Amino acid sequence: MRTMESRASFSFSRRMLFLAIGLTMSFPEPAASAQVSPSEILNPDLKALEESYFQQLRTLNQSIAKTKFPFPFYLSRFVGLDPARQGQADSRGLEFVRFRDRVILKITGNYNAAYDTGRVTRNERAAGTFRTVVLPVLEQVAAALPQDLACDGIGFEISHHTRTQDRSYDYEGKEVLVVVLDRDDAWALSRASTDPERQEVVNRSRVYVSGTEFGLSLTERDPLNVQALPRSVPAKPDATSTARSSTAAGRSSLLRSNLSLPSAPPVVSSPLDTVSPSTNPAVPSPKAADPQPPIPPPTQADADRMSEKYKSQLAALAKEGATKYHFVDYAPPAFMVFHDQLALQMTLRNSLQFGAVKGSIYKRAAQSFDLFLATQLKDLSDRVSPDLEFQLFDFSVLNKLSPGAKGTSEAVEFICPRTALKQFVNADITNQQLLDQSIILVNGVRIALNLQLVE
């Protein structure tokens, strides 16, 4: 007689229907597995972790690359890649990152299973990827690394495909499953042998599907109520956090690795929240705090100090940007002040070729954003720590308008609020909505830019 667990697993598995949709055709073999070099990591704490566990992570990467999954799975530094590109893409999908003021070992990859949305619910799709990718990879993590790994948790960011069929259309999309486990919970989950044991750990962990917090059920068709789950991964380290994680989550870094894990602003409680109410009249009520003087706006001297403080990190970004982002060599990234706000300024040489100078500056500005700058914004913004206190990104794009070393050129400057830029790269707002909140200058003269009107 089957146990209750095996009946639930059998019922769930029978409902899981994968569609190969061409993904069972020939795939290139994964590129030679490597690992992010410590020299590439600009956060000193994350760099130290990478140095400590470099060989183990490299071996783990190679082990995962050789594992047989129901459908091809590729470690990658980016999710959502087209299947044809995955075999040759950057396969260094293991790296230490920061998530909600905690240090997480993140495993990132693309899973080429395609789920039929008409037959398999979102919960079943997430549970399918969890069972077939997350659990076997987690077993390898637990085997390759010590349980006292010097970080706060293990995180997974796995993209899979969805297939929607209708009489009038046939659409393939992508979903991203994110699971963030407390370190001890990760090892407990790797040892769990029954679904009830696994579900208990999952209920305490952070789970997201395409950026939305999710109550993953391993055996049911529909998800659990998120509000009723005892999430154990805190938004900030609490009094029980180790000194190790407090150090690793410090505010000393400027740049961080690519991270698509969803995040929320930390919740800061009022100092009075730690004081229990008392009816004892002998306890005097606290005096109202004196009003704080207004903070003066930053000056260029403040910006220069920031640039000097993060000199080595900015230099590393400039070196990488020269080949990857078309940074100019004579104006490395630096901090500046614009309209009484700190801005991180970067100058890029447009790879697009424009015709005669008599063309429309509005059309060139629109194309410079949509076809050149916008495609790089997510990668650039993901390399900047959310803890660093500045308000604006200032991207100066240089357009070549005529050939030759002395040919005519122009500078199109996109000065974007940091919060709006984050919304744009997360697909929460459109390109036009970002530009509406930004300042655009052409050779120092401000312009209004309506992308649709200049097409």
C-alpha positions in Angstrom: 0.0 0.0 0.0 1.3 3.4 -0.9 2.0 5.9 1.9 0.2 9.2 1.9 3.3 10.9 0.7 3.8 8.5 -2.2 0.2 8.9 -3.3 0.5 12.7 -3.2 3.8 12.6 -5.1 2.3 10.2 -7.7 -0.8 12.4 -8.1 1.4 15.5 -8.5 3.8 13.8 -11.0 0.9 12.6 -13.1 -0.3 16.2 -13.5 3.1 17.5 -14.5 3.2 17.7 -18.3 6.4 18.9 -20.0 6.5 20.0 -23.6 9.9 19.8 -25.3 9.0 22.2 -28.1 12.1 21.7 -29.9 14.2 21.7 -26.8 14.9 18.0 -27.1 16.7 18.6 -30.3 20.5 18.7 -30.3 22.0 21.0 -27.8 25.6 22.1 -27.7 27.7 20.7 -24.8 28.1 23.2 -22.0 31.1 25.4 -22.2 34.0 24.4 -20.0 32.9 25.1 -16.5 34.8 27.9 -14.7 34.2 30.1 -11.7 34.0 33.8 -11.0 37.6 35.0 -10.3 38.1 36.8 -6.9 39.9 39.5 -8.9 36.6 40.4 -10.6 34.7 40.9 -7.4 34.8 44.5 -6.1 33.1 44.1 -2.8 36.0 43.2 -0.4 33.9 40.9 1.8 32.4 38.9 -1.1 35.9 38.8 -2.7 37.3 37.2 0.5 34.6 34.6 0.5 35.2 33.8 -3.2 38.9 33.4 -2.4 38.2 31.1 0.5 35.9 28.7 -1.4 37.2 29.2 -5.0 38.3 25.6 -5.6 35.2 24.1 -4.1 33.0 26.3 -6.2 34.9 25.5 -9.3 34.5 21.8 -8.6 30.9 22.2 -7.8 30.3 24.1 -11.1 31.9 21.3 -13.0 29.8 18.7 -11.1 26.5 20.4 -11.8 27.4 20.8 -15.5 27.9 17.0 -15.8 24.6 16.2 -14.0 21.7 14.8 -16.1 18.4 16.6 -15.6 15.1 15.7 -17.3 15.7 18.6 -19.6 18.9 20.5 -20.3 20.0 22.8 -17.5 22.8 25.4 -17.8 24.5 27.3 -15.0 24.7 30.9 -16.1 25.3 34.4 -14.7 22.0 35.5 -16.3 18.5 34.0 -16.5 16.1 34.1 -19.4 18.7 33.3 -22.1 17.5 31.8 -25.4 18.3 28.1 -25.6 20.6 28.6 -28.6 22.8 30.9 -26.6 23.0 29.0 -23.4 25.7 26.5 -24.3 28.2 29.3 -25.1 27.1 31.8 -22.5 29.0 32.7 -19.3 28.5 29.5 -17.2 29.9 30.9 -13.9 26.5 30.7 -12.2 27.8 30.3 -8.6 28.7 33.5 -6.7 28.3 35.1 -3.4 25.9 38.1 -3.4 24.0 40.2 -1.0 20.2 39.8 -0.5 18.4 41.9 2.1 21.5 42.7 4.1 22.5 39.0 4.1 25.3 37.2 2.3 23.9 34.4 0.0 25.6 31.8 -2.2 23.5 32.2 -5.3 23.1 29.4 -7.9 21.8 30.8 -11.2 20.7 28.9 -14.3 18.4 28.3 -17.2 16.3 25.1 -17.3 14.9 24.2 -20.7 11.7 22.5 -19.6 8.6 24.1 -21.1 5.4 23.8 -19.1 1.9 23.8 -20.7 0.1 26.6 -18.9 -3.3 25.2 -19.9 -2.6 22.0 -18.0 0.0 22.9 -15.3 -0.6 25.7 -12.8 2.0 28.2 -11.8 2.4 26.4 -8.5 3.0 23.0 -10.3 5.4 24.6 -12.7 7.5 26.1 -9.8 7.3 22.8 -7.9 8.4 20.9 -11.0 11.5 23.0 -11.3 12.1 22.9 -7.6 12.1 19.1 -7.6 14.0 18.5 -10.8 16.6 21.2 -10.5 16.8 22.8 -7.0 16.8 19.6 -4.9 19.4 17.7 -6.9 21.7 20.8 -7.2 21.3 21.5 -3.4 22.4 17.9 -2.7 25.6 18.6 -4.6 26.1 21.9 -2.8 25.8 20.2 0.6 28.2 17.5 -0.5 30.8 19.9 -1.9 30.7 22.7 0.8 30.9 22.6 4.6 27.8 23.2 6.6 29.5 26.0 8.4 29.9 27.8 5.1 30.7 31.5 6.0 27.5 33.0 4.6 23.9 33.3 5.7 22.1 31.2 3.2 21.8 29.5 -0.2 19.8 31.1 -3.0 18.5 29.7 -6.3 17.5 31.7 -9.4 16.2 29.4 -12.1 14.4 30.3 -15.3 12.1 27.9 -17.1 9.9 28.1 -20.1 6.1 28.3 -20.4 4.0 27.3 -23.3 0.5 28.8 -24.0 -1.5 27.4 -26.9 -4.8 28.8 -28.2 -6.7 28.5 -31.5 -5.4 31.9 -32.6 -1.9 32.0 -31.2 1.0 29.9 -29.8 3.2 31.7 -27.3 6.3 30.7 -25.4 7.3 32.7 -22.3 9.6 32.4 -19.3 9.2 32.3 -15.6 11.9 32.7 -12.9 11.8 30.7 -9.7 13.8 32.2 -6.8 14.3 30.3 -3.5 16.3 31.7 -0.7 17.1 29.3 2.1 18.7 29.9 5.5 22.1 28.2 5.6 21.0 25.5 8.2 17.7 25.0 6.4 19.6 24.4 3.1 21.4 21.5 4.7 18.3 20.2 6.4 16.5 20.3 3.0 19.3 18.4 1.3 18.9 15.6 3.9 15.1 15.6 3.9 13.6 12.4 2.5 9.8 13.1 2.6 7.6 15.8 1.2 6.3 16.9 4.6 9.9 17.5 5.8 10.7 19.4 2.6 7.5 21.5 2.8 8.3 22.5 6.4 11.6 24.0 5.2 10.1 25.6 2.1 7.5 27.3 4.3 10.2 29.0 6.3 12.1 30.1 3.2 11.7 33.0 0.8 10.2 31.9 -2.5 9.4 34.1 -5.5 7.9 33.4 -8.9 8.7 36.1 -11.5 9.4 38.6 -8.8 6.2 37.9 -6.7 6.5 36.3 -3.3 5.0 32.9 -3.5 3.6 30.1 -1.2 5.1 27.1 -2.9 3.3 23.8 -2.3 5.2 20.7 -3.3 2.1 18.4 -3.5 -0.9 20.6 -4.3 -2.2 22.1 -7.5 -2.5 25.6 -6.0 -0.1 27.6 -3.9 -0.3 28.2 -0.1 -1.3 31.5 1.5 2.0 33.5 1.8 0.6 35.5 4.7 0.1 32.3 6.8 3.7 31.0 6.3 6.5 31.4 9.0 9.1 33.0 6.8 12.5 32.6 8.5 14.8 34.7 6.3 14.7 38.1 7.9 14.8 41.4 6.0 17.7 42.4 8.1 20.1 40.6 10.4 18.6 40.5 13.9 20.2 40.1 17.3 21.0 36.5 16.6 22.9 37.2 13.4 26.6 36.3 13.5 29.3 38.9 13.5 30.4 37.2 10.3 27.3 38.2 8.4 27.3 41.6 9.9 30.7 42.2 8.6 29.9 40.7 5.2 26.8 42.8 4.9 28.6 46.0 5.7 28.3 49.2 3.8 31.9 49.2 2.6 31.4 48.3 -1.1 30.4 50.2 -4.1 29.9 47.4 -6.7 28.3 44.0 -6.5 27.8 41.0 -8.7 24.8 40.5 -10.9 21.8 39.8 -8.8 18.2 39.4 -10.0 16.8 38.2 -6.7 13.8 40.3 -5.7 14.4 42.7 -2.8 12.5 45.1 -0.7 13.7 48.1 1.3 14.6 47.2 4.8 12.0 47.9 7.5 13.4 50.2 10.1 11.5 50.0 13.4 11.1 53.0 15.6 13.3 53.1 18.7 10.1 53.2 20.8 9.1 49.8 19.4 11.6 48.1 21.7 10.0 49.7 24.8 7.0 47.9 26.2 4.1 50.2 27.2 3.8 50.7 30.9 1.2 52.1 33.1 3.6 52.8 35.9 3.3 56.5 36.6 6.8 56.5 38.1 8.3 55.9 34.7 8.7 59.3 33.0 7.8 59.5 29.4 10.7 60.2 27.1 11.3 63.8 26.0 10.7 64.7 22.4 13.9 64.6 20.5 15.2 68.0 19.4 14.6 68.6 15.7 17.6 67.8 13.6 19.1 70.6 11.5 18.5 70.1 7.8 21.2 68.2 5.9 23.1 70.5 3.5 23.1 69.5 -0.1 26.2 67.7 -1.3 29.0 69.6 -2.9 31.5 68.6 -5.5 34.0 68.2 -2.6 31.7 65.5 -1.3 31.5 63.8 -4.7 35.3 63.9 -5.0 35.7 62.3 -1.6 33.3 59.5 -2.7 35.3 59.0 -5.9 38.5 58.8 -3.9 37.0 56.4 -1.3 36.0 54.0 -4.1 38.9 54.7 -6.4 39.9 51.1 -6.8 36.3 49.9 -7.4 35.7 52.6 -10.0 38.9 51.7 -11.7 37.9 48.1 -11.9 34.5 49.1 -13.4 36.3 51.3 -15.9 38.5 48.5 -17.0 35.6 46.1 -17.4 33.5 48.8 -19.1 36.1 49.6 -21.7 35.5 46.2 -23.3 31.9 45.4 -22.3 30.1 48.7 -22.1 32.0 50.9 -24.6 33.4 53.2 -21.8 35.7 55.9 -23.1 39.3 55.6 -21.7 39.7 59.3 -20.9 36.7 59.7 -18.6 36.4 56.9 -16.1 33.3 56.6 -13.9 33.2 59.2 -11.1 30.8 60.9 -8.8 29.5 64.4 -9.5 26.8 66.7 -8.2 23.8 67.6 -10.4 20.9 69.7 -9.1 22.0 69.2 -5.5 22.1 65.4 -5.8 25.0 63.0 -6.0 25.3 61.2 -9.4 27.4 58.4 -10.6 28.6 59.5 -14.0 29.7 57.2 -16.8 30.7 58.1 -20.4 30.0 55.6 -23.2 30.9 55.7 -26.9 27.8 54.8 -29.0 28.4 51.7 -31.1 25.6 52.9 -33.5 26.6 54.6 -36.7 24.7 57.8 -37.6 24.5 59.7 -40.9 25.1 63.3 -41.6 24.9 65.9 -38.8 21.8 67.4 -40.3 19.7 64.5 -39.1 17.2 65.0 -36.2 18.8 65.2 -32.7 15.6 63.8 -31.3 15.8 60.7 -33.4 19.4 60.2 -32.6 18.7 60.6 -28.8 15.8 58.1 -29.0 17.9 55.6 -30.9 20.9 56.1 -28.6 18.7 55.2 -25.6 16.5 52.4 -27.0 19.1 50.6 -29.2 22.3 51.3 -27.3 22.0 52.4 -23.7 18.8 50.6 -22.6 20.2 47.2 -23.5 23.1 47.7 -21.0 21.2 49.4 -18.1 20.3 46.2 -16.1 23.8 44.9 -16.2 25.3 48.2 -15.2 22.8 48.9 -12.4 23.2 45.4 -11.0 26.8 46.1 -10.5 26.2 49.0 -8.1 25.5 48.2 -4.4 22.0 49.3 -3.2 23.6 50.5 0.0 25.7 53.2 -1.6 24.0 56.6 -1.0 23.6 58.5 -4.3 20.5 59.5 -6.1 21.2 59.7 -9.9 22.8 57.8 -12.7 24.4 60.1 -15.3 25.0 58.3 -18.6 26.8 60.4 -21.2 26.5 58.8 -24.7 28.9 60.1 -27.4 27.6 59.9 -30.9 29.9 60.0 -33.9 28.3 62.0 -36.7 31.0 62.1 -39.3 34.1 59.8 -40.0 37.7 60.5 -39.1 39.5 61.2 -36.0 38.5 64.8 -36.2 34.9 64.1 -37.3 31.9 65.8 -35.7 30.3 64.3 -32.6 27.7 65.1 -30.0 27.0 64.1 -26.4 23.6 62.9 -25.3 23.3 62.8 -21.6 20.6 60.8 -19.8 20.4 61.7 -16.1 18.1 59.2 -14.5 16.8 58.9 -10.9 18.2 55.7 -9.4 14.8 54.5 -8.2 13.2 55.0 -11.6 16.1 53.2 -13.3 15.6 50.2 -11.0 11.9 50.1 -11.9 12.8 50.2 -15.6 15.3 47.3 -15.5 12.8 45.3 -13.5 10.1 45.9 -16.2 7.9 47.8 -13.8 7.8 51.0 -16.0 8.4 51.6 -19.7 11.3 53.3 -21.4 9.1 56.4 -21.9 8.2 56.5 -18.2 11.8 56.4 -17.3 12.7 59.2 -19.6 9.8 61.3 -18.4 11.4 61.2 -14.9 14.9 61.9 -16.3 16.7 64.9 -17.6 18.1 64.6 -21.2 20.8 67.0 -22.5 22.2 67.2 -26.0 25.5 69.0 -25.9 24.4 70.5 -22.6 21.0 71.7 -23.8 18.0 70.1 -22.2 15.4 68.5 -24.6 12.1 66.8 -24.2 12.0 63.3 -25.8 8.9 61.4 -26.9 10.1 58.1 -28.3 7.0 57.4 -30.3 6.8 60.8 -32.0 10.4 60.5 -33.4 10.0 57.0 -34.9 
